[in-house]
């Protein structure tokens, strides 16, 4: 997300599964999701 390129209130169209990841991180989990806006 680039605040100077994307205005607040932009709708998310979909989640892109390519590049998505869920992995252990310390005592929890880290998730990476990519959104199509």
HUTAKA-V114668 format. One line per field, one symbol per residue. burial: I if it has 16 or more other ideal C-beta (glycine too) atoms within 10 Angstrom, else O. Layout:
burial->???
//
This chain:
burial->OOOOOOOOOOOOOOOOOOOOOOOOOOOOOOOOOOOOO
//
